[in-house]
Structures are given as C-alpha cells and as structure tokens.
Amino acid sequence: MMGEESLAAVAADAEGGLCFCPGTRILTACGERAIETLAIGDLVVTQQGAHARIIWIGRRSYDATFVASNTKILPVCIKAGALGEGLPQADLWVSPGHGLLIDGALVPAWRLINGCSILQPAVAEGPVAGSVDYLHIELAEHDVLFAEGVPAESFIDHDVRGQFQNSAEYDALYPNAGGKPSQPCAATLHDGWHLHAIQRRINARAGLPLDGPSLGPLRGFVDIAGPDRVAGWVQDLEAPHTPVALDIILDGRRVLRVLANRYRVDLQKAGIGNGCYAFEADLPPGLNGFAEVRRSSDQTPLNRTTQAAMAAAA
C-alpha cells in the first residue's frame, strides 16, 4: 500500500496532467507530426515499435495570469539535448506531471527541473505567452510514445479527465468505458536513489556542479520511529536543494540507508522548497526499539522526534 507521501506525489503529478504543449512533434506511422495536427484514429509509434491508434485527444487551456504562480500547471521546458544522445531533438514542453521514460521508469518532468537545462519558465516565455494550452494523447492502453524523440507516456486517467474542456466528447464516444481500471505501463519514480542518480546525471550533462557531502545544520522531524517503519523529513540548511542521505540506527547498528527526497504537499505549502525532503522506509522484521535517524555523511542525528512517534515506538 502507498504511504501518504507517495499518494501525495501521485496526486501532485495527476493534477499537472499528462499533456504536451502545441507544436510538440509526435512520432506517427507517417513520420513526425505536430500534436495539434493529429486526430482520433491516427497511428502513433510506441516504444516497442508497434503502431497504436489514438482513441482520444484531450484539450484544455488556461489564462496565463491563472497559471503564473501555479507550478502544478505551468509547463516544464526540457531543452534540446538535456537528456543526452541528442534528446530532445528540440525544446520539449510538457505539463509538470508528465512522465518521461528514463532508465526503464517514468519520471515526472517537474522532478527533473534544475533551472538550467530543464526549467519552468515564466508565462511570458516560450509557447505559454498569453495562455497555456495543453493536449494529451490517449491510446487504448497506457503506453510510451515519442515526443521530440523522447519516450514519454500517453494519457492515463487518474480521475482527472474532467480537467479537459472536451471531456464530454470522450463520454459520448465511449459511453460504456466507465469503471475500467487504468494499468500503468511502467513504474513512476517519486523518490529514492534511482531518481537521484537520474537527476545527477542530467545535472552533470548540463554542467552543473554535483553536490558533495553537505555538513550544514539540519531541520526536520522524525514522525515515525518504529516499530514497523520510519518516516519524517529533513533538510540541510547549507544545501537546501540537495537530498540528505540518512542512516537508520537500531540497537546501535545501521539497518537501513534512505534518501530524503520524497514529495510531501504539506512541506511545500509550508514554504520548504519544492516539498521533496521526506523519507519513509519499512524496518526489517524482528527488530525492536526506537529507531534513530542520522545523516550518513557525518552521523549528525535528527533529534527532533514527534511525541506521537516516541510513543508508538516505545
């Protein structure tokens, strides 16, 4: 079962939708075509090299003043070549929650923002001057297609179809489609070491310095300290945008090492960066006691533990 932090990440990604901006070139059976020229029934090329038929194209539009400070809707720009091997072939503009297939997993575009090669510009820049227009492509099954050469997911309905102005069109075309569960074609990375490795590789390609071990003062809380799992959040005040590696200590020995880079909406709402500072992990069975949380690089403890966590772990 997903924890609350994972569910929050899914909700944040879903709110951004799985959309492309007009002008994005999609690989079809007839070559690359701008997304706004596609229609229901056209065939797109999937990651397996097969042809899949478009069953619906969703459309939505927002006034630029509405999205000016709404990072859950404002498009993300992945600059040409940002992902390596000449990809994207041209600047790729997608909604923040749109998943890109990297290293076998889907990574929401907003988790790759580095302010250099992948960014979220102001509404006066790029294709978002005046208004923000989005289109999505839906196939019979959730799949990966190619946008500006980049493997990117097709639409999957996480109960967000109503966001699109033409959602009634889908209901008219497929009146008996209700209730069919959407099955994702690949796992989505919301946190962890795999995501961190992808972020570091992209940042290195952009010429950004890779952060070494940070040794600034910590802020955060341990919200759960056992007996079955450990969870909380932590931020290094000297390197506030760098995830902190943590050791989980039980009976004087390390039993786990985790990375504090999960998204929590409450952290973002509290003004703590982009909210990606949380950690959560299941503890190995058969262990008892209060779980200590320490920074891996220098064993600085995260001393602020909630009273509820101490009582539950006792």
N, C-alpha and C positions, 0 to 999 in steps of 0.2 A: 504494500500500500504506500502511496506517496505521502510524504510528510507535508505539513502546512507550507513549508518553504518551497517545496517542489510544486505544489499546487499553485502557489502564488506566481511562480515563474511561468507556468503554463498559462495562467490567466493573463499575465502581462504580455506574453507573446501573442496570445489569441486576440487580445484587444487591438494589437497592431495589425492583425490580419496577415494574410499571406498574399501580398499583392506586388505588382510591378507598376512602375510609372510609365505613361505613354512614351513611345519611342524605343522601348526595350525590344531588342531583336531576339525572337524565339526561333529555335531550330525546328523546322517543319519538314514534312516529306518532300516539300518543294523548295527547300532551302530556308535561309533565314528571312524572317518577315517581322516587321514591326507589330507589336502586340495589338495595336488598335486596328490593324487590318485583318485580324483573324475573326473567324465566325464559328458558331456551333457546327460541328461536323468535320472541321479541318483536322488533319492528322499532324501530331507533333512527334518528335523523336524522343524516346525515353532513354534512360541510362543504359538499358540492356540492348539498345539499338533497335528496339521494336517501334512500331507506329501505334500511337494511342489516339483515339478520337476525342476531341473536345466535346463535352456534353453541356457545358455552360460557361459563360464569361460574365463574371460579376463586375459591376461598376459602382463606384462611389466617388464623391467629390466633397471637399471641404474648403471653406473660405480660408484664405491664408491667415487672417487675423485670429481665427479659431485655433489653428494648429501652431501658431508662432512659438508658444512655450509648452506645447504638449508633446513631450518626447516619445509618448506611446504611439503617436500617429505621424509625426514628422518623418519624412523619408530619410533613409540612410544611403549615402553615396559610397559605393565601393569603386575606387578609382581604377582605371585601366592598369593591369599588371599587378594590382595589390596582392593577389592570391598566388602569384608566381606562374611560370610557364605561359606568360602572355595572357593571363586571365585576371579579370575580364578583358575581353577584346576591346571594349570601350567602357566608359564610366557606366556602372550599373546602379540604377536607383530602385530601391525596394522598400517596402514597409519594414518597420523595425523588427517585427516578429518573424519575418520571412526566413525560413531555414535554407541554408546553403549546405550542400553535401561536401564535407571535408573529412578526409581520413575515415570514411565509412559511416559517419554520423552527421546528423543535421545540426547546424549551429545557427541560432537566431542572429540575424545581422547586427542587432544592437550590441551583442556580446563581443563583437569584433572591433568596435569603434576605438580608434587610437588617436583621433584628432589630426592625423597626417594622411595616411593612405586610405583610411576608412573613417568617414565622419558624418555628422548630422548637421548640415549647414542650415543657416537661417533661411526663412521662406523667400527671401529676395534673391536667392541664388538657384542656379540650375533650373530644372523643369518645374519648380514649385513657386515661381513668381506669380502672384495674384491668387492662385488657388492650388490646391493639392488634389490631383486626380489619380485614382488607382484603378487597376484592372486585375482580375485574377483569372486563372485558367483552371477549370475543373475537369478532371478525367473520370472515367468510370471507377477507377481505383486510385488511391493516393499513390503518387509516383514522383520520379525525378525527371525533369525535362532540362533543356539547356537555354539559358538566358545570357546573351553576350558571351556564349561559350562556357558559362559556369553552370555546373549541375545545381539546380535549385528545385525545391519542392513545388508540386502542384497544390491546389487548394485542398484542405481537409477541413471539414465543418466541425469546429469545436464549439458548436452552438452560437456561431457568430454570423450566420448567413443574413440575419436581419440587419446587419450593418450596411448592406448593399442596397442602393436605391432601387435596383431591379430584382429584388428577391422574389417578388410576386411572379416574375417570369418563370423562375425555377419551379415554383409550386404549380403553375399552370402546365408546364412541360412534363413534370413528373409528379402527378398527384398522389401516387402510391409510394413515394420514396421515403416517407416519414418513418422514423424508428430504426433505420438501418445503421448499425454502428460503424463509425469510421475507423479503419485499421491503418495505423501509420506504416509507411514503407520502410522506415529506419528509425532508430532511437534518436532522440534530441538531447544534445548536451546542454545542461543548465548549470553545471558546476563541475568541480573535480580537476584532477591532474591532466586528463586528456584535453579538456578545454583550455587549460592554462598553457599546455605545450603548443597548441594551435595558435593561441594569441601571441605567444613569444616568437614563434616562427614568422608570423605575419609582421610583427613589430620589427624584428631584425631585418626583414626584407625591406622595410620602409626606412631603415637607417636609424631607428630609434634606439636609445641605449637600453640595454637589458638590466633590470634592477638586480643588484646583488642582495645578499642578506641585509635586511633592514633592522636597525637596532634602536629605533625611536621608542618613546613611551607608548604603551598600549591602552586603548579604551575598548570597552565591550563588556559582555556578561556571559556567564555560563548559565543557561536557562534550564538545562537538564544535565545532571551529573551522575546518572546511573539509576537503577541497576542494569537496565537493558540497553540504554543508548545514551549518547552525549550530544548536546546541541547548544548553540549560542551564537554569538557574533563577536568579531574582533577587528579592530582597525589600528594600523601602525600610524601614529600621528606624524612621523617624519617621512613616511612614504604612503600617503593616504590612498593612493590608487593601486597599490600593489597587494595582491592577496598574501595573507600570512599563513605560513606552514606551521601546523600545530602538532605537538605530541600529546597523546592521551595517556596518562600515567595511572596505573592501578597497582597497589601493593609495591610501590617503589620501582616499577619497571614499565617501560613503554609497551603498550599493547596495540596502539594504532598511531598512524600519522595521517592527518587530514589537511585539506586546504580550505581556508575560509574564503570561498568565492561564490557561495550560493546567493541567490537574489531573495531579498525579503522586502515586501512592499512597505512595511512599517518603518524600515530603516531609511528608505528613500524619502518617505513622507516626512521623516524627522530631519531631513536635510543632510543625511550621512551619505555623501557621494551618490553613486548610482544604485545604492542598496545592495551591492554584491559583496557582502562581508560576512555572511552567515556560514555556519558549519553544522553538520549533523552526521552521525555515524552510529551504526549498531555496534554494541560491545560484544566481544566474544563470549559465548555461553560459559557458565561455570565460574565466572569471576564475580566477586562481591566487593563492596566498599564504595568509597567516594572517589569519583574519577577526577583527577587533577588535569588541568589544561595548561600546557606550557608552550611558549614559542620554540620551535625546533632549533633555530639558529643559535640561541644563547640560553635557552631554558628559563627565560623570564616567565613567571606564572601569570595567568589571567585570574587575578584574585577576586574579581567581583562576581560572586555567585548569588543568584536569587535565593531568597528564603525557601521558596517552593522547591527549588532544585535540591537544596540541602536536606529538606525534609523527605523528599522522595527517595533520595539515595541512601538515607540512613538505614 
